[in-house]
Amino acid sequence: MAKARTTLADALHAAAIESQAKPKSGLLPWYRRLPPDRLAELEEIRDRWERGEFGRLTQCEAAKVIQAWGAEHGLDIPKRLTIARWLTRKP
């Protein structure tokens, strides 16, 4: 069977999709290394944070609570500043 021909545009499109799937450094960010159920829980918290559901809680206070939650569940959670950046990043 003959191999299907691909155009340059097809090859570039495939490379772009592959590139988007990989982080630039080759390492997954800390939150992507979490188990799927814990990641979903954490992303729900960020969504609620963005909606302002936690009142006057500061980023640092929220990050401290997330660190404690991670330690309680045996997760590899980074420093507070990294968590605070993740909490307020724009998708």
VMD Tcl script that builds the backbone (N, CA, C; Angstrom):
set m [mol new atoms 273]
animate dup $m
set s [atomselect $m all]
$s set {name element resname resid chain x y z} {
  {N N MET 1 A 0.842 -1.173 0.000}
  {CA C MET 1 A 0.000 0.000 0.000}
  {C C MET 1 A 0.890 1.240 0.000}
  {N N ALA 2 A 0.551 2.194 -0.797}
  {CA C ALA 2 A 1.334 3.428 -0.916}
  {C C ALA 2 A 1.135 4.303 0.319}
  {N N LYS 3 A 2.213 4.960 0.698}
  {CA C LYS 3 A 2.163 5.853 1.848}
  {C C LYS 3 A 1.397 7.119 1.469}
  {N N ALA 4 A 0.521 7.575 2.340}
  {CA C ALA 4 A -0.259 8.782 2.076}
  {C C ALA 4 A 0.671 9.987 2.040}
  {N N ARG 5 A 0.460 10.849 1.095}
  {CA C ARG 5 A 1.289 12.050 0.966}
  {C C ARG 5 A 0.775 13.113 1.922}
  {N N THR 6 A 1.706 13.780 2.529}
  {CA C THR 6 A 1.332 14.891 3.388}
  {C C THR 6 A 1.926 16.163 2.821}
  {N N THR 7 A 1.214 17.221 2.974}
  {CA C THR 7 A 1.708 18.510 2.519}
  {C C THR 7 A 2.555 19.131 3.625}
  {N N LEU 8 A 3.272 20.150 3.271}
  {CA C LEU 8 A 4.072 20.870 4.264}
  {C C LEU 8 A 3.166 21.452 5.341}
  {N N ALA 9 A 2.021 21.952 4.938}
  {CA C ALA 9 A 1.071 22.513 5.910}
  {C C ALA 9 A 0.600 21.439 6.892}
  {N N ASP 10 A 0.354 20.225 6.396}
  {CA C ASP 10 A -0.049 19.123 7.277}
  {C C ASP 10 A 1.052 18.799 8.277}
  {N N ALA 11 A 2.299 18.783 7.793}
  {CA C ALA 11 A 3.430 18.483 8.669}
  {C C ALA 11 A 3.597 19.572 9.734}
  {N N LEU 12 A 3.456 20.823 9.333}
  {CA C LEU 12 A 3.566 21.931 10.298}
  {C C LEU 12 A 2.438 21.891 11.319}
  {N N HIS 13 A 1.239 21.572 10.852}
  {CA C HIS 13 A 0.096 21.479 11.764}
  {C C HIS 13 A 0.323 20.365 12.795}
  {N N ALA 14 A 0.802 19.225 12.347}
  {CA C ALA 14 A 1.079 18.118 13.267}
  {C C ALA 14 A 2.169 18.504 14.265}
  {N N ALA 15 A 3.205 19.193 13.790}
  {CA C ALA 15 A 4.281 19.631 14.684}
  {C C ALA 15 A 3.769 20.640 15.711}
  {N N ALA 16 A 2.871 21.522 15.300}
  {CA C ALA 16 A 2.307 22.513 16.220}
  {C C ALA 16 A 1.486 21.849 17.309}
  {N N ILE 17 A 0.698 20.856 16.940}
  {CA C ILE 17 A -0.106 20.126 17.933}
  {C C ILE 17 A 0.804 19.408 18.921}
  {N N GLU 18 A 1.846 18.770 18.408}
  {CA C GLU 18 A 2.791 18.064 19.274}
  {C C GLU 18 A 3.519 19.031 20.196}
  {N N SER 19 A 3.886 20.178 19.674}
  {CA C SER 19 A 4.604 21.186 20.457}
  {C C SER 19 A 3.751 21.727 21.597}
  {N N GLN 20 A 2.469 21.917 21.358}
  {CA C GLN 20 A 1.572 22.435 22.384}
  {C C GLN 20 A 1.376 21.430 23.510}
  {N N ALA 21 A 1.504 20.172 23.214}
  {CA C ALA 21 A 1.295 19.134 24.227}
  {C C ALA 21 A 2.467 19.039 25.190}
  {N N LYS 22 A 3.663 19.468 24.750}
  {CA C LYS 22 A 4.853 19.358 25.583}
  {C C LYS 22 A 5.188 20.701 26.207}
  {N N PRO 23 A 5.548 20.718 27.486}
  {CA C PRO 23 A 6.027 21.963 28.073}
  {C C PRO 23 A 7.367 22.358 27.459}
  {N N LYS 24 A 7.682 23.647 27.450}
  {CA C LYS 24 A 8.904 24.136 26.826}
  {C C LYS 24 A 10.152 23.523 27.446}
  {N N SER 25 A 10.154 23.347 28.750}
  {CA C SER 25 A 11.340 22.829 29.428}
  {C C SER 25 A 11.439 21.312 29.361}
  {N N GLY 26 A 10.380 20.667 28.930}
  {CA C GLY 26 A 10.374 19.213 28.910}
  {C C GLY 26 A 9.865 18.618 30.218}
  {N N LEU 27 A 9.670 19.469 31.219}
  {CA C LEU 27 A 9.158 19.013 32.511}
  {C C LEU 27 A 7.714 19.449 32.672}
  {N N LEU 28 A 6.924 18.575 33.227}
  {CA C LEU 28 A 5.536 18.941 33.498}
  {C C LEU 28 A 5.481 19.884 34.690}
  {N N PRO 29 A 4.581 20.869 34.664}
  {CA C PRO 29 A 4.424 21.726 35.834}
  {C C PRO 29 A 3.917 20.909 37.020}
  {N N TRP 30 A 4.125 21.419 38.197}
  {CA C TRP 30 A 3.810 20.683 39.424}
  {C C TRP 30 A 2.372 20.208 39.464}
  {N N TYR 31 A 1.436 21.021 39.012}
  {CA C TYR 31 A 0.024 20.640 39.119}
  {C C TYR 31 A -0.341 19.539 38.128}
  {N N ARG 32 A 0.365 19.450 37.015}
  {CA C ARG 32 A 0.083 18.384 36.043}
  {C C ARG 32 A 0.659 17.039 36.473}
  {N N ARG 33 A 1.486 17.047 37.489}
  {CA C ARG 33 A 2.028 15.784 38.009}
  {C C ARG 33 A 1.136 15.194 39.099}
  {N N LEU 34 A 0.087 15.917 39.475}
  {CA C LEU 34 A -0.825 15.422 40.505}
  {C C LEU 34 A -1.747 14.356 39.927}
  {N N PRO 35 A -2.267 13.477 40.776}
  {CA C PRO 35 A -3.266 12.511 40.296}
  {C C PRO 35 A -4.479 13.261 39.741}
  {N N PRO 36 A -5.143 12.704 38.735}
  {CA C PRO 36 A -6.258 13.405 38.084}
  {C C PRO 36 A -7.352 13.884 39.040}
  {N N ASP 37 A -7.692 13.076 40.041}
  {CA C ASP 37 A -8.751 13.495 40.967}
  {C C ASP 37 A -8.313 14.688 41.810}
  {N N ARG 38 A -7.055 14.704 42.227}
  {CA C ARG 38 A -6.541 15.836 43.023}
  {C C ARG 38 A -6.400 17.083 42.161}
  {N N LEU 39 A -5.970 16.900 40.907}
  {CA C LEU 39 A -5.853 18.033 39.993}
  {C C LEU 39 A -7.227 18.661 39.755}
  {N N ALA 40 A -8.239 17.831 39.557}
  {CA C ALA 40 A -9.596 18.349 39.354}
  {C C ALA 40 A -10.056 19.147 40.574}
  {N N GLU 41 A -9.754 18.641 41.750}
  {CA C GLU 41 A -10.116 19.335 42.983}
  {C C GLU 41 A -9.409 20.685 43.074}
  {N N LEU 42 A -8.149 20.698 42.718}
  {CA C LEU 42 A -7.350 21.926 42.767}
  {C C LEU 42 A -7.832 22.936 41.726}
  {N N GLU 43 A -8.159 22.483 40.537}
  {CA C GLU 43 A -8.651 23.395 39.501}
  {C C GLU 43 A -10.010 23.978 39.872}
  {N N GLU 44 A -10.826 23.197 40.558}
  {CA C GLU 44 A -12.108 23.715 41.038}
  {C C GLU 44 A -11.873 24.854 42.038}
  {N N ILE 45 A -10.867 24.686 42.881}
  {CA C ILE 45 A -10.533 25.728 43.850}
  {C C ILE 45 A -10.104 26.997 43.121}
  {N N ARG 46 A -9.279 26.848 42.070}
  {CA C ARG 46 A -8.853 28.036 41.323}
  {C C ARG 46 A -10.040 28.721 40.658}
  {N N ASP 47 A -10.966 27.948 40.105}
  {CA C ASP 47 A -12.165 28.542 39.500}
  {C C ASP 47 A -12.966 29.322 40.539}
  {N N ARG 48 A -13.111 28.742 41.706}
  {CA C ARG 48 A -13.852 29.412 42.779}
  {C C ARG 48 A -13.101 30.654 43.264}
  {N N TRP 49 A -11.762 30.580 43.275}
  {CA C TRP 49 A -10.946 31.735 43.664}
  {C C TRP 49 A -11.211 32.891 42.698}
  {N N GLU 50 A -11.208 32.579 41.404}
  {CA C GLU 50 A -11.426 33.600 40.380}
  {C C GLU 50 A -12.816 34.230 40.500}
  {N N ARG 51 A -13.780 33.462 40.963}
  {CA C ARG 51 A -15.127 34.001 41.158}
  {C C ARG 51 A -15.256 34.778 42.468}
  {N N GLY 52 A -14.209 34.750 43.282}
  {CA C GLY 52 A -14.224 35.511 44.534}
  {C C GLY 52 A -14.975 34.838 45.672}
  {N N GLU 53 A -15.090 33.529 45.625}
  {CA C GLU 53 A -15.866 32.805 46.628}
  {C C GLU 53 A -15.173 32.676 47.976}
  {N N PHE 54 A -13.897 33.056 48.064}
  {CA C PHE 54 A -13.184 32.898 49.323}
  {C C PHE 54 A -12.977 34.222 50.045}
  {N N GLY 55 A -13.774 35.196 49.679}
  {CA C GLY 55 A -13.779 36.470 50.384}
  {C C GLY 55 A -12.443 37.187 50.373}
  {N N ARG 56 A -12.001 37.598 51.541}
  {CA C ARG 56 A -10.793 38.405 51.661}
  {C C ARG 56 A -9.542 37.574 51.920}
  {N N LEU 57 A -9.611 36.306 51.686}
  {CA C LEU 57 A -8.450 35.430 51.843}
  {C C LEU 57 A -7.367 35.872 50.856}
  {N N THR 58 A -6.149 36.093 51.347}
  {CA C THR 58 A -5.068 36.531 50.465}
  {C C THR 58 A -4.501 35.341 49.697}
  {N N GLN 59 A -3.745 35.656 48.645}
  {CA C GLN 59 A -3.098 34.602 47.862}
  {C C GLN 59 A -2.164 33.784 48.738}
  {N N CYS 60 A -1.419 34.468 49.587}
  {CA C CYS 60 A -0.452 33.781 50.451}
  {C C CYS 60 A -1.167 32.853 51.431}
  {N N GLU 61 A -2.271 33.317 51.999}
  {CA C GLU 61 A -3.030 32.481 52.929}
  {C C GLU 61 A -3.612 31.269 52.215}
  {N N ALA 62 A -4.145 31.493 51.020}
  {CA C ALA 62 A -4.708 30.386 50.244}
  {C C ALA 62 A -3.613 29.384 49.876}
  {N N ALA 63 A -2.445 29.892 49.478}
  {CA C ALA 63 A -1.337 29.010 49.118}
  {C C ALA 63 A -0.891 28.183 50.312}
  {N N LYS 64 A -0.890 28.790 51.495}
  {CA C LYS 64 A -0.505 28.070 52.715}
  {C C LYS 64 A -1.476 26.916 52.994}
  {N N VAL 65 A -2.757 27.173 52.790}
  {CA C VAL 65 A -3.768 26.122 52.986}
  {C C VAL 65 A -3.592 25.015 51.947}
  {N N ILE 66 A -3.306 25.394 50.703}
  {CA C ILE 66 A -3.089 24.403 49.648}
  {C C ILE 66 A -1.852 23.566 49.953}
  {N N GLN 67 A -0.797 24.194 50.480}
  {CA C GLN 67 A 0.399 23.442 50.878}
  {C C GLN 67 A 0.058 22.416 51.961}
  {N N ALA 68 A -0.695 22.841 52.955}
  {CA C ALA 68 A -1.074 21.931 54.040}
  {C C ALA 68 A -1.921 20.778 53.503}
  {N N TRP 69 A -2.842 21.095 52.605}
  {CA C TRP 69 A -3.690 20.066 51.988}
  {C C TRP 69 A -2.821 19.064 51.234}
  {N N GLY 70 A -1.847 19.564 50.486}
  {CA C GLY 70 A -0.951 18.686 49.742}
  {C C GLY 70 A -0.152 17.780 50.660}
  {N N ALA 71 A 0.370 18.351 51.750}
  {CA C ALA 71 A 1.149 17.559 52.705}
  {C C ALA 71 A 0.267 16.486 53.352}
  {N N GLU 72 A -0.957 16.853 53.661}
  {CA C GLU 72 A -1.895 15.915 54.285}
  {C C GLU 72 A -2.201 14.731 53.362}
  {N N HIS 73 A -2.176 14.976 52.061}
  {CA C HIS 73 A -2.487 13.925 51.096}
  {C C HIS 73 A -1.243 13.323 50.455}
  {N N GLY 74 A -0.062 13.686 50.946}
  {CA C GLY 74 A 1.174 13.113 50.441}
  {C C GLY 74 A 1.528 13.549 49.023}
  {N N LEU 75 A 1.150 14.770 48.666}
  {CA C LEU 75 A 1.394 15.279 47.323}
  {C C LEU 75 A 2.644 16.152 47.294}
  {N N ASP 76 A 3.281 16.201 46.144}
  {CA C ASP 76 A 4.454 17.048 45.953}
  {C C ASP 76 A 3.968 18.441 45.566}
  {N N ILE 77 A 3.882 19.327 46.551}
  {CA C ILE 77 A 3.361 20.679 46.352}
  {C C ILE 77 A 4.521 21.666 46.493}
  {N N PRO 78 A 4.607 22.667 45.603}
  {CA C PRO 78 A 5.728 23.608 45.645}
  {C C PRO 78 A 5.580 24.682 46.737}
  {N N LYS 79 A 6.457 25.668 46.661}
  {CA C LYS 79 A 6.448 26.776 47.612}
  {C C LYS 79 A 5.228 27.667 47.400}
  {N N ARG 80 A 4.949 28.479 48.429}
  {CA C ARG 80 A 3.754 29.320 48.391}
  {C C ARG 80 A 3.714 30.276 47.198}
  {N N LEU 81 A 4.843 30.887 46.856}
  {CA C LEU 81 A 4.844 31.839 45.747}
  {C C LEU 81 A 4.442 31.161 44.436}
  {N N THR 82 A 4.917 29.957 44.226}
  {CA C THR 82 A 4.568 29.201 43.017}
  {C C THR 82 A 3.079 28.896 42.994}
  {N N ILE 83 A 2.538 28.525 44.143}
  {CA C ILE 83 A 1.105 28.242 44.233}
  {C C ILE 83 A 0.302 29.515 43.995}
  {N N ALA 84 A 0.736 30.628 44.585}
  {CA C ALA 84 A 0.030 31.900 44.408}
  {C C ALA 84 A 0.006 32.312 42.936}
  {N N ARG 85 A 1.126 32.120 42.233}
  {CA C ARG 85 A 1.160 32.431 40.793}
  {C C ARG 85 A 0.169 31.558 40.031}
  {N N TRP 86 A 0.139 30.283 40.371}
  {CA C TRP 86 A -0.782 29.362 39.700}
  {C C TRP 86 A -2.225 29.766 39.996}
  {N N LEU 87 A -2.484 30.146 41.214}
  {CA C LEU 87 A -3.848 30.478 41.640}
  {C C LEU 87 A -4.405 31.657 40.867}
  {N N THR 88 A -3.568 32.596 40.514}
  {CA C THR 88 A -4.060 33.818 39.865}
  {C C THR 88 A -3.687 33.917 38.394}
  {N N ARG 89 A -3.121 32.875 37.829}
  {CA C ARG 89 A -2.728 32.949 36.423}
  {C C ARG 89 A -3.957 32.951 35.528}
  {N N LYS 90 A -3.787 33.553 34.402}
  {CA C LYS 90 A -4.857 33.582 33.421}
  {C C LYS 90 A -4.644 32.440 32.433}
  {N N PRO 91 A -5.690 31.668 32.153}
  {CA C PRO 91 A -5.545 30.526 31.245}
  {C C PRO 91 A -5.199 30.926 29.827}
}
mol reanalyze $m
mol bondsrecalc $m
mol representation Tube
mol addrep $m
